Structures are given as structure tokens and as C-alpha cells.
Amino acid sequence: MTDSMRFLTYDDLDEIQMEFGTPTFVYDEATLRANAREVLNFPNAFGLFPRYAMKAAPTAAILRIFNEEGLGIDASSVHEVERAVRAGFGTEAISLSTQELADDFIYWAQDGIKINLCSINQIHKIGRWGKATRVGLRFNPGKGSGGNNRTNVGGLASSFGIWKDDLNEAIKLCQEYKLVVERIHTHIGSGSDPEVWKMVASMTLHLARAFPSVETINLGGGYKVARMPDEKPTDLQEVGAPVKELFKSFAEETGRQLKLEIEPGTFLLAHACSLVTRVQDVTSTGTDGYRFLKLDSGMTEILRPSLYGAQHPIHLVCEPGQQKFRESMEQVVVGHCCESGDLLTPAPGDPEALAPRILPRGEIGDFCVIEGAGAYCSSMATKNYNSFPEAAEVIKKEDGRLAHIRKRQTFDQIIENEVVP
């Protein structure tokens, strides 16, 4: 069973349990660096600057690795900007696209952060400030691509960006406020359809025609990874090649050689992390029901299955030599929260339906390793639900050593901001 894990061994699991406890997120440095280098090879015509969508996993050690590899940062709040700067990124490498343009943006804009304005109101806000001259504009192109509606961030049902039909108003306001638009940004979601990518790239280039000062096109949108055997991952070369040709055609028509920015998160992180947990209880609802494995983790660490019906590889790992004595059988894996939705094995795309997995018969004390847990897991969990502390985070260095990158939260830290009047 351990042979099928991506980068962990049973000895790693044993050390993790003894040194750090469970649940613990374990990141693999070699995978992080390899993924960064693949992203840096994305097809482009006139220059490329990939930005890590740090909301996927914002721990400082991860940010520092990507900084060393030459990636920039896509921040979704001024708080993320602060974290990126503290992790070592220069302000010139950080771009901010946010639903909430808090007043703190003024200080970061003065320090060189690139800001993409995501609504008509945000144009007014930065325009009235009166000190910004060069900005980016994020548009909703009317199209999107995602594994489900919640990961599709383009189109009629999405609040992200300036609606494409408000282009003329955006142009007028930028002229009134004397804003120089240097960047056009679109974001389609986490899908992997090359045709949608090509279509949105074409629409984004069309938007750039309206702004002669534009130098950069930012094609946001994640790239789907294949967590499960039946899923098809995004081929970066396949989705990038036709977009590269569009940029060349645009240059031939206009004389403008635009640079490309992309904003991967899931692609960089998903397969670079496993959540190490243990089976802490087993129960059954009879011959017509289910056998449940209860973990010492759950939606407090990994919310995606409960939220989206997302699928993650699950490995049940018992002591070496015991595997041959365990028959495989259908089992449902659940979390430790007092919540019926705390489910690790939902039906694909249906978080309310149970979908038992064929696993070796689980027993109390077995390790349970949930893979594909690098993106939107530690950063998007139901923190402190049932008053469980935040899990520890560990990195497996390229030489095989395991090191803390975030300590487990203590109980005192959970309640330290409470005030009893």
C-alpha cells in the first residue's frame, strides 16, 4: 500500500506520528519545485510571468520556495499581500485582485503593488484617491470553465470582475480619472478545456484593443489536476500553444507585443501535499448499511469533499506485514466533527451522497493518507469547528528530512481573542 503513495513511506508516517502528531499536512519540496519549473515553461510569445495564486496555500515556507523558483504572487486580499511581503517577496512581484479593496490598498499601491480593479466601484475608489496612475482591470469575459459551478468564476453567475458589457463605462472612468491601464485580467475558473481557454484569450485580447496602453494580459484560471485515475489533467502545453499563436496574431495586426501572466494555484500545490491522519474509531450500521472509518481529521482540514463532492485518493496504511491479512471491502471514510456533512468519501460532485471506497479493512490506529491535499485544503478549512485546533504543517525536504513549517495550534491560541464582558 505504501508503494502507491506519491512521496511518503511508512517510515515517514511513523516519524510524522511521533514527531508532529496527526492530523498533519505534509508537503513535498521536490514536487513543489518541479511544478514551478513546469509552469515557467508555459507557452508564450513575448514573455511570461507566472504568479502563484497564494490563496491555495499561503504558508511562508511554500511562498519562499516559489520565490526562489522565480514565481510572482497573485494575492486576493491586502492580508495576503502582507504575508507575501513577510515571506520575502518584493512588492513589484505581487499583484492584488480582490473582492474587497480595503483602504489599506493605498499603502501597498505606494509601495509598488500592482492592483487589478475588479469592479466599477473599485475604479471610482482608486480614481478618487488621486495618486494612482497605472492600474490593471479585471473583466468577467462572460465565459468560464470549472469542474463545477463553484469553481467556475466567469459568466453570468459570477460576481468576479467588471462585466464585459460595462467596457465603455470602464474606459470613460479611466479617462476621467487619468488612469493608465497597463494590464487586462480575466479569470475563467479551474477548468481545463483548451477551447474555452482559447476563446477567453481571444476575448481578452479584444478587450486590450480598447486600451492602447496595455502591455500585459493576465489569463487567470487554474489548471485541473487529475487527483483520481478517471480524471483528465490539464496539459499546459496543449492549452498554452493556441494562446501563444493568438498573441502572435495580435502583434502582427497591432504592432503590440503583449506579455503573458498566468495564476496557477492547484497545479502547483495539489499533488505536492498529503494529509496524514489516523483511524480513531470504526462503526457499522449493519448488513444493509455501511462500515465507517472515523478519522482524527475531517472538514477542519479538508473541506473540498463536503463542499464540492470533490474526490481525493485515500490510502489506508497498516503496519508492514499486516496488509496481507486485511481483506479489501467497501468503507465510508468520515471526519471527526459532529456534522453529518463531514464526509471524505462523497459521490463525485454530490457532497450529500455516500460513496464507499474499496479499501483494506480499516482498524483503529491505522494511518489514513489523503492525497491531492495541497491546494485549498489547509487554507480553506472550517477552522476550529468543534474547537479542534489547526493541524500542523510539515515539509519533506529534497534530502528526505521532515521539518515543521507550521506548528499545531494550541488550545490557548484558539481562545486568546475571546473577551468576556
ROMI-101926 format. One record per residue (C-alpha): z, x, y; residue in one letter. Coordinates in nm, 2 decimals, decimal comma. Layout:
<pts>
+--------+--------+--------+----+
:      w :      u :      v : aa :
+--------+--------+--------+----+
:      Z :      X :      Y :  A :
...
+--------+--------+--------+----+
</pts>
This chain:
<pts>
+--------+--------+--------+----+
:      w :      u :      v : aa :
+--------+--------+--------+----+
:   0,00 :   0,00 :   0,00 :  M :
:   0,08 :   0,28 :   0,25 :  T :
:  -0,27 :   0,42 :   0,20 :  D :
:  -0,41 :   0,11 :   0,37 :  S :
:  -0,21 :   0,16 :   0,68 :  M :
:  -0,41 :   0,31 :   0,97 :  R :
:  -0,19 :   0,60 :   1,06 :  F :
:   0,16 :   0,56 :   0,92 :  L :
:   0,31 :   0,68 :   0,59 :  T :
:   0,61 :   0,57 :   0,40 :  Y :
:   0,79 :   0,88 :   0,52 :  D :
:   0,71 :   0,78 :   0,88 :  D :
:   0,86 :   0,43 :   0,82 :  L :
:   1,17 :   0,58 :   0,67 :  D :
:   1,22 :   0,81 :   0,97 :  E :
:   1,15 :   0,53 :   1,21 :  I :
:   1,42 :   0,31 :   1,05 :  Q :
:   1,67 :   0,60 :   1,05 :  M :
:   1,60 :   0,74 :   1,40 :  E :
:   1,49 :   0,44 :   1,60 :  F :
:   1,56 :   0,12 :   1,40 :  G :
:   1,34 :  -0,18 :   1,38 :  T :
:   1,15 :  -0,35 :   1,52 :  P :
:   0,97 :  -0,06 :   1,68 :  T :
:   0,62 :  -0,03 :   1,83 :  F :
:   0,46 :   0,30 :   1,71 :  V :
:   0,16 :   0,43 :   1,90 :  Y :
:  -0,08 :   0,70 :   1,76 :  D :
:  -0,17 :   0,97 :   2,01 :  E :
:  -0,48 :   1,08 :   1,82 :  A :
:  -0,62 :   0,73 :   1,83 :  T :
:  -0,54 :   0,68 :   2,19 :  L :
:  -0,73 :   1,00 :   2,29 :  R :
:  -1,02 :   0,93 :   2,06 :  A :
:  -1,06 :   0,58 :   2,20 :  N :
:  -1,05 :   0,71 :   2,56 :  A :
:  -1,33 :   0,96 :   2,48 :  R :
:  -1,54 :   0,69 :   2,33 :  E :
:  -1,50 :   0,48 :   2,64 :  V :
:  -1,60 :   0,77 :   2,86 :  L :
:  -1,93 :   0,78 :   2,66 :  N :
:  -2,02 :   0,42 :   2,76 :  F :
:  -2,39 :   0,40 :   2,86 :  P :
:  -2,46 :   0,43 :   3,23 :  N :
:  -2,75 :   0,51 :   3,46 :  A :
:  -2,59 :   0,66 :   3,77 :  F :
:  -2,23 :   0,74 :   3,69 :  G :
:  -1,93 :   0,58 :   3,52 :  L :
:  -1,56 :   0,55 :   3,59 :  F :
:  -1,36 :   0,36 :   3,32 :  P :
:  -1,04 :   0,21 :   3,43 :  R :
:  -0,76 :   0,13 :   3,18 :  Y :
:  -0,65 :  -0,23 :   3,21 :  A :
:  -0,29 :  -0,14 :   3,20 :  M :
:  -0,15 :  -0,49 :   3,15 :  K :
:  -0,24 :  -0,43 :   2,79 :  A :
:   0,05 :  -0,18 :   2,75 :  A :
:   0,20 :  -0,02 :   3,06 :  P :
:   0,44 :   0,23 :   2,92 :  T :
:   0,44 :   0,56 :   3,11 :  A :
:   0,36 :   0,78 :   2,81 :  A :
:   0,05 :   0,58 :   2,74 :  I :
:  -0,06 :   0,59 :   3,11 :  L :
:  -0,01 :   0,97 :   3,11 :  R :
:  -0,24 :   1,02 :   2,81 :  I :
:  -0,52 :   0,82 :   2,97 :  F :
:  -0,47 :   1,01 :   3,30 :  N :
:  -0,51 :   1,33 :   3,11 :  E :
:  -0,83 :   1,20 :   2,94 :  E :
:  -0,99 :   1,11 :   3,28 :  G :
:  -0,95 :   0,73 :   3,30 :  L :
:  -0,86 :   0,54 :   3,61 :  G :
:  -0,64 :   0,23 :   3,63 :  I :
:  -0,71 :  -0,14 :   3,66 :  D :
:  -0,39 :  -0,30 :   3,80 :  A :
:  -0,31 :  -0,67 :   3,81 :  S :
:  -0,02 :  -0,66 :   4,05 :  S :
:   0,14 :  -0,43 :   4,30 :  V :
:   0,42 :  -0,37 :   4,05 :  H :
:   0,16 :  -0,22 :   3,81 :  E :
:   0,03 :  -0,01 :   4,09 :  V :
:   0,38 :   0,13 :   4,14 :  E :
:   0,42 :   0,20 :   3,76 :  R :
:   0,08 :   0,38 :   3,76 :  A :
:   0,17 :   0,60 :   4,05 :  V :
:   0,51 :   0,69 :   3,90 :  R :
:   0,33 :   0,78 :   3,58 :  A :
:   0,12 :   1,04 :   3,77 :  G :
:  -0,20 :   0,86 :   3,88 :  F :
:  -0,33 :   0,93 :   4,22 :  G :
:  -0,38 :   0,63 :   4,44 :  T :
:  -0,76 :   0,70 :   4,46 :  E :
:  -0,78 :   0,63 :   4,08 :  A :
:  -0,62 :   0,29 :   4,10 :  I :
:  -0,79 :  -0,05 :   4,16 :  S :
:  -0,60 :  -0,37 :   4,22 :  L :
:  -0,74 :  -0,71 :   4,12 :  S :
:  -0,46 :  -0,97 :   4,14 :  T :
:  -0,39 :  -1,34 :   4,14 :  Q :
:  -0,10 :  -1,28 :   4,38 :  E :
:  -0,19 :  -1,05 :   4,66 :  L :
:   0,17 :  -0,98 :   4,77 :  A :
:   0,23 :  -0,84 :   5,11 :  D :
:   0,32 :  -0,50 :   4,95 :  D :
:  -0,06 :  -0,45 :   4,93 :  F :
:  -0,06 :  -0,33 :   5,29 :  I :
:   0,13 :  -0,01 :   5,20 :  Y :
:  -0,08 :   0,06 :   4,89 :  W :
:  -0,41 :   0,00 :   5,08 :  A :
:  -0,29 :   0,25 :   5,34 :  Q :
:  -0,23 :   0,50 :   5,06 :  D :
:  -0,59 :   0,46 :   4,92 :  G :
:  -0,56 :   0,19 :   4,65 :  I :
:  -0,89 :   0,01 :   4,60 :  K :
:  -0,84 :  -0,36 :   4,64 :  I :
:  -1,08 :  -0,63 :   4,49 :  N :
:  -1,04 :  -0,95 :   4,68 :  L :
:  -1,03 :  -1,24 :   4,43 :  C :
:  -1,04 :  -1,55 :   4,64 :  S :
:  -1,15 :  -1,67 :   4,98 :  I :
:  -0,78 :  -1,68 :   5,09 :  N :
:  -0,75 :  -1,31 :   5,00 :  Q :
:  -1,04 :  -1,23 :   5,22 :  I :
:  -0,86 :  -1,41 :   5,50 :  H :
:  -0,54 :  -1,22 :   5,42 :  K :
:  -0,67 :  -0,87 :   5,43 :  I :
:  -0,90 :  -0,96 :   5,72 :  G :
:  -0,62 :  -1,08 :   5,93 :  R :
:  -0,43 :  -0,76 :   5,86 :  W :
:  -0,70 :  -0,60 :   6,06 :  G :
:  -0,67 :  -0,24 :   5,92 :  K :
:  -0,87 :  -0,25 :   5,60 :  A :
:  -1,24 :  -0,17 :   5,63 :  T :
:  -1,37 :  -0,10 :   5,28 :  R :
:  -1,30 :  -0,36 :   5,01 :  V :
:  -1,43 :  -0,50 :   4,68 :  G :
:  -1,50 :  -0,86 :   4,60 :  L :
:  -1,43 :  -1,02 :   4,26 :  R :
:  -1,66 :  -1,31 :   4,18 :  F :
:  -1,65 :  -1,57 :   3,90 :  N :
:  -2,01 :  -1,55 :   3,78 :  P :
:  -1,99 :  -1,89 :   3,61 :  G :
:  -2,02 :  -1,74 :   3,26 :  K :
:  -1,77 :  -1,59 :   3,03 :  G :
:  -1,71 :  -1,46 :   2,68 :  S :
:  -1,39 :  -1,47 :   2,47 :  G :
:  -1,25 :  -1,52 :   2,13 :  G :
:  -1,11 :  -1,84 :   2,26 :  N :
:  -1,07 :  -2,03 :   2,58 :  N :
:  -0,75 :  -1,84 :   2,67 :  R :
:  -0,93 :  -1,50 :   2,66 :  T :
:  -1,24 :  -1,62 :   2,84 :  N :
:  -1,19 :  -1,55 :   3,21 :  V :
:  -1,53 :  -1,66 :   3,35 :  G :
:  -1,68 :  -2,00 :   3,41 :  G :
:  -1,57 :  -2,35 :   3,53 :  L :
:  -1,23 :  -2,34 :   3,36 :  A :
:  -1,13 :  -2,01 :   3,51 :  S :
:  -0,94 :  -1,95 :   3,83 :  S :
:  -1,02 :  -1,58 :   3,84 :  F :
:  -1,24 :  -1,46 :   4,13 :  G :
:  -1,45 :  -1,61 :   4,41 :  I :
:  -1,66 :  -1,89 :   4,27 :  W :
:  -2,03 :  -1,78 :   4,27 :  K :
:  -2,14 :  -2,07 :   4,49 :  D :
:  -1,90 :  -1,95 :   4,76 :  D :
:  -2,11 :  -1,64 :   4,81 :  L :
:  -2,23 :  -1,73 :   5,16 :  N :
:  -1,88 :  -1,81 :   5,28 :  E :
:  -1,76 :  -1,47 :   5,15 :  A :
:  -2,05 :  -1,30 :   5,33 :  I :
:  -1,97 :  -1,48 :   5,66 :  K :
:  -1,60 :  -1,40 :   5,64 :  L :
:  -1,66 :  -1,03 :   5,56 :  C :
:  -1,89 :  -1,01 :   5,86 :  Q :
:  -1,63 :  -1,18 :   6,09 :  E :
:  -1,35 :  -0,95 :   5,98 :  Y :
:  -1,58 :  -0,64 :   5,98 :  K :
:  -1,50 :  -0,57 :   5,61 :  L :
:  -1,74 :  -0,33 :   5,44 :  V :
:  -1,80 :  -0,45 :   5,08 :  V :
:  -1,83 :  -0,14 :   4,86 :  E :
:  -1,77 :  -0,29 :   4,52 :  R :
:  -1,87 :  -0,61 :   4,34 :  I :
:  -1,64 :  -0,70 :   4,05 :  H :
:  -1,69 :  -0,96 :   3,77 :  T :
:  -1,48 :  -1,02 :   3,46 :  H :
:  -1,60 :  -1,23 :   3,17 :  I :
:  -1,32 :  -1,21 :   2,91 :  G :
:  -1,26 :  -1,04 :   2,58 :  S :
:  -1,58 :  -1,14 :   2,40 :  G :
:  -1,84 :  -0,91 :   2,26 :  S :
:  -2,17 :  -1,10 :   2,30 :  D :
:  -2,43 :  -0,84 :   2,42 :  P :
:  -2,64 :  -1,12 :   2,56 :  E :
:  -2,36 :  -1,26 :   2,77 :  V :
:  -2,28 :  -0,91 :   2,89 :  W :
:  -2,64 :  -0,86 :   2,99 :  K :
:  -2,66 :  -1,20 :   3,16 :  M :
:  -2,35 :  -1,14 :   3,36 :  V :
:  -2,45 :  -0,79 :   3,46 :  A :
:  -2,78 :  -0,93 :   3,59 :  S :
:  -2,59 :  -1,19 :   3,79 :  M :
:  -2,35 :  -0,93 :   3,93 :  T :
:  -2,64 :  -0,71 :   4,04 :  L :
:  -2,79 :  -1,02 :   4,21 :  H :
:  -2,46 :  -1,06 :   4,40 :  L :
:  -2,48 :  -0,69 :   4,50 :  A :
:  -2,82 :  -0,76 :   4,67 :  R :
:  -2,63 :  -0,97 :   4,93 :  A :
:  -2,42 :  -0,67 :   5,03 :  F :
:  -2,63 :  -0,36 :   5,11 :  P :
:  -2,31 :  -0,15 :   5,14 :  S :
:  -2,21 :  -0,20 :   4,78 :  V :
:  -2,20 :   0,13 :   4,59 :  E :
:  -2,02 :   0,03 :   4,27 :  T :
:  -2,05 :  -0,25 :   4,01 :  I :
:  -1,73 :  -0,32 :   3,81 :  N :
:  -1,81 :  -0,51 :   3,49 :  L :
:  -1,46 :  -0,61 :   3,38 :  G :
:  -1,41 :  -0,78 :   3,05 :  G :
:  -1,26 :  -0,65 :   2,73 :  G :
:  -1,43 :  -0,54 :   2,42 :  Y :
:  -1,34 :  -0,72 :   2,10 :  K :
:  -1,19 :  -0,51 :   1,82 :  V :
:  -1,20 :  -0,61 :   1,45 :  A :
:  -0,84 :  -0,65 :   1,35 :  R :
:  -0,93 :  -0,84 :   1,04 :  M :
:  -1,20 :  -0,75 :   0,78 :  P :
:  -1,42 :  -1,05 :   0,86 :  D :
:  -1,42 :  -0,98 :   1,24 :  E :
:  -1,71 :  -0,81 :   1,41 :  K :
:  -1,61 :  -0,54 :   1,67 :  P :
:  -1,79 :  -0,47 :   1,99 :  T :
:  -2,03 :  -0,18 :   1,97 :  D :
:  -2,00 :  -0,01 :   2,31 :  L :
:  -2,35 :   0,14 :   2,28 :  Q :
:  -2,50 :  -0,19 :   2,19 :  E :
:  -2,35 :  -0,38 :   2,49 :  V :
:  -2,40 :  -0,09 :   2,73 :  G :
:  -2,76 :   0,01 :   2,66 :  A :
:  -2,93 :  -0,30 :   2,81 :  P :
:  -2,69 :  -0,30 :   3,11 :  V :
:  -2,79 :   0,06 :   3,18 :  K :
:  -3,16 :  -0,05 :   3,19 :  E :
:  -3,07 :  -0,32 :   3,44 :  L :
:  -2,91 :  -0,07 :   3,67 :  F :
:  -3,23 :   0,15 :   3,64 :  K :
:  -3,45 :  -0,15 :   3,73 :  S :
:  -3,23 :  -0,24 :   4,02 :  F :
:  -3,26 :   0,11 :   4,15 :  A :
:  -3,64 :   0,10 :   4,12 :  E :
:  -3,65 :  -0,23 :   4,31 :  E :
:  -3,40 :  -0,15 :   4,59 :  T :
:  -3,36 :   0,23 :   4,60 :  G :
:  -2,99 :   0,18 :   4,54 :  R :
:  -2,83 :   0,38 :   4,25 :  Q :
:  -2,51 :   0,19 :   4,17 :  L :
:  -2,22 :   0,34 :   3,98 :  K :
:  -2,06 :   0,15 :   3,70 :  L :
:  -1,69 :   0,08 :   3,64 :  E :
:  -1,55 :  -0,09 :   3,32 :  I :
:  -1,20 :  -0,20 :   3,24 :  E :
:  -1,11 :  -0,18 :   2,87 :  P :
:  -0,76 :  -0,26 :   2,75 :  G :
:  -0,77 :  -0,40 :   2,40 :  T :
:  -1,04 :  -0,15 :   2,29 :  F :
:  -0,82 :   0,14 :   2,39 :  L :
:  -0,49 :   0,01 :   2,25 :  L :
:  -0,52 :  -0,24 :   1,98 :  A :
:  -0,57 :  -0,01 :   1,68 :  H :
:  -0,36 :   0,26 :   1,83 :  A :
:  -0,03 :   0,08 :   1,76 :  C :
:   0,16 :  -0,07 :   1,47 :  S :
:   0,48 :  -0,28 :   1,49 :  L :
:   0,72 :  -0,17 :   1,23 :  V :
:   0,96 :  -0,44 :   1,11 :  T :
:   1,17 :  -0,52 :   0,81 :  R :
:   1,21 :  -0,83 :   0,59 :  V :
:   1,56 :  -0,96 :   0,67 :  Q :
:   1,56 :  -1,28 :   0,47 :  D :
:   1,35 :  -1,48 :   0,22 :  V :
:   1,34 :  -1,85 :   0,17 :  T :
:   1,13 :  -2,11 :  -0,01 :  S :
:   1,05 :  -2,48 :   0,04 :  T :
:   0,99 :  -2,54 :  -0,32 :  G :
:   0,68 :  -2,56 :  -0,55 :  T :
:   0,49 :  -2,78 :  -0,31 :  D :
:   0,59 :  -2,58 :  -0,01 :  G :
:   0,59 :  -2,22 :   0,10 :  Y :
:   0,76 :  -1,89 :   0,04 :  R :
:   0,87 :  -1,75 :   0,37 :  F :
:   0,94 :  -1,39 :   0,47 :  L :
:   1,16 :  -1,37 :   0,77 :  K :
:   1,13 :  -1,05 :   0,98 :  L :
:   1,37 :  -0,89 :   1,22 :  D :
:   1,09 :  -0,93 :   1,48 :  S :
:   0,86 :  -1,20 :   1,59 :  G :
:   0,74 :  -1,36 :   1,91 :  M :
:   0,98 :  -1,14 :   2,10 :  T :
:   0,75 :  -0,85 :   2,02 :  E :
:   0,41 :  -1,01 :   1,93 :  I :
:   0,32 :  -1,34 :   2,08 :  L :
:  -0,05 :  -1,35 :   2,02 :  R :
:  -0,04 :  -1,53 :   1,68 :  P :
:   0,19 :  -1,81 :   1,83 :  S :
:  -0,02 :  -1,83 :   2,15 :  L :
:  -0,38 :  -1,79 :   2,02 :  Y :
:  -0,36 :  -1,82 :   1,65 :  G :
:  -0,46 :  -1,45 :   1,66 :  A :
:  -0,48 :  -1,26 :   1,33 :  Q :
:  -0,32 :  -0,93 :   1,26 :  H :
:  -0,33 :  -0,71 :   0,95 :  P :
:   0,01 :  -0,73 :   0,77 :  I :
:   0,13 :  -0,47 :   0,52 :  H :
:   0,43 :  -0,53 :   0,31 :  L :
:   0,57 :  -0,19 :   0,21 :  V :
:   0,83 :  -0,14 :  -0,05 :  C :
:   0,98 :   0,19 :  -0,18 :  E :
:   0,74 :   0,42 :  -0,35 :  P :
:   0,71 :   0,34 :  -0,72 :  G :
:   0,82 :  -0,02 :  -0,68 :  Q :
:   0,47 :  -0,15 :  -0,58 :  Q :
:   0,35 :  -0,19 :  -0,94 :  K :
:   0,64 :  -0,42 :  -1,02 :  F :
:   0,56 :  -0,66 :  -0,74 :  R :
:   0,31 :  -0,93 :  -0,81 :  E :
:   0,09 :  -1,05 :  -0,52 :  S :
:   0,14 :  -1,41 :  -0,41 :  M :
:   0,09 :  -1,64 :  -0,11 :  E :
:   0,36 :  -1,60 :   0,15 :  Q :
:   0,41 :  -1,71 :   0,51 :  V :
:   0,55 :  -1,45 :   0,75 :  V :
:   0,77 :  -1,58 :   1,03 :  V :
:   0,98 :  -1,42 :   1,31 :  G :
:   1,35 :  -1,41 :   1,38 :  H :
:   1,35 :  -1,66 :   1,67 :  C :
:   1,49 :  -2,01 :   1,64 :  C :
:   1,15 :  -2,15 :   1,72 :  E :
:   0,90 :  -2,32 :   1,48 :  S :
:   0,62 :  -2,16 :   1,66 :  G :
:   0,75 :  -1,81 :   1,58 :  D :
:   0,48 :  -1,75 :   1,32 :  L :
:   0,29 :  -1,43 :   1,23 :  L :
:   0,05 :  -1,59 :   0,98 :  T :
:  -0,11 :  -1,89 :   1,16 :  P :
:  -0,45 :  -2,02 :   1,07 :  A :
:  -0,73 :  -1,84 :   1,27 :  P :
:  -0,74 :  -1,99 :   1,61 :  G :
:  -0,48 :  -2,26 :   1,53 :  D :
:  -0,13 :  -2,14 :   1,61 :  P :
:   0,02 :  -2,46 :   1,47 :  E :
:  -0,11 :  -2,43 :   1,12 :  A :
:   0,04 :  -2,21 :   0,85 :  L :
:  -0,20 :  -1,98 :   0,67 :  A :
:  -0,02 :  -1,79 :   0,38 :  P :
:  -0,13 :  -1,44 :   0,32 :  R :
:  -0,17 :  -1,28 :  -0,02 :  I :
:   0,10 :  -1,01 :  -0,02 :  L :
:   0,32 :  -0,83 :  -0,27 :  P :
:   0,62 :  -1,04 :  -0,34 :  R :
:   0,85 :  -0,95 :  -0,05 :  G :
:   1,22 :  -0,88 :  -0,08 :  E :
:   1,50 :  -0,83 :   0,17 :  I :
:   1,48 :  -0,47 :   0,31 :  G :
:   1,11 :  -0,42 :   0,26 :  D :
:   0,91 :  -0,28 :   0,55 :  F :
:   0,66 :  -0,51 :   0,71 :  C :
:   0,40 :  -0,33 :   0,92 :  V :
:   0,19 :  -0,54 :   1,16 :  I :
:  -0,12 :  -0,36 :   1,28 :  E :
:  -0,35 :  -0,41 :   1,57 :  G :
:  -0,04 :  -0,45 :   1,79 :  A :
:  -0,12 :  -0,21 :   2,07 :  G :
:  -0,27 :  -0,44 :   2,33 :  A :
:  -0,10 :  -0,75 :   2,48 :  Y :
:   0,20 :  -0,73 :   2,25 :  C :
:   0,48 :  -0,52 :   2,39 :  S :
:   0,36 :  -0,62 :   2,74 :  S :
:   0,31 :  -0,99 :   2,67 :  M :
:   0,61 :  -1,08 :   2,45 :  A :
:   0,87 :  -1,35 :   2,50 :  T :
:   1,12 :  -1,10 :   2,64 :  K :
:   1,48 :  -1,17 :   2,55 :  N :
:   1,42 :  -1,51 :   2,39 :  Y :
:   1,73 :  -1,59 :   2,18 :  N :
:   1,87 :  -1,30 :   2,37 :  S :
:   1,70 :  -1,04 :   2,14 :  F :
:   1,66 :  -0,70 :   2,32 :  P :
:   1,33 :  -0,55 :   2,39 :  E :
:   1,21 :  -0,34 :   2,10 :  A :
:   1,18 :   0,04 :   2,11 :  A :
:   0,85 :   0,22 :   2,15 :  E :
:   0,77 :   0,54 :   1,97 :  V :
:   0,46 :   0,77 :   1,97 :  I :
:   0,33 :   0,96 :   1,68 :  K :
:   0,22 :   1,29 :   1,83 :  K :
:  -0,10 :   1,46 :   1,72 :  E :
:   0,11 :   1,71 :   1,52 :  D :
:   0,28 :   1,42 :   1,33 :  G :
:   0,61 :   1,42 :   1,52 :  R :
:   0,77 :   1,09 :   1,62 :  L :
:   0,91 :   1,06 :   1,97 :  A :
:   1,07 :   0,79 :   2,18 :  H :
:   0,87 :   0,66 :   2,47 :  I :
:   1,09 :   0,36 :   2,54 :  R :
:   1,44 :   0,31 :   2,42 :  K :
:   1,56 :  -0,02 :   2,27 :  R :
:   1,71 :  -0,24 :   2,54 :  Q :
:   2,09 :  -0,27 :   2,52 :  T :
:   2,28 :  -0,60 :   2,55 :  F :
:   2,43 :  -0,49 :   2,88 :  D :
:   2,08 :  -0,44 :   3,02 :  Q :
:   1,99 :  -0,79 :   2,91 :  I :
:   2,26 :  -0,95 :   3,13 :  I :
:   2,31 :  -0,69 :   3,40 :  E :
:   2,13 :  -0,90 :   3,67 :  N :
:   2,33 :  -1,22 :   3,60 :  E :
:   2,57 :  -1,34 :   3,86 :  V :
:   2,84 :  -1,59 :   3,81 :  V :
:   2,92 :  -1,76 :   4,15 :  P :
+--------+--------+--------+----+
</pts>
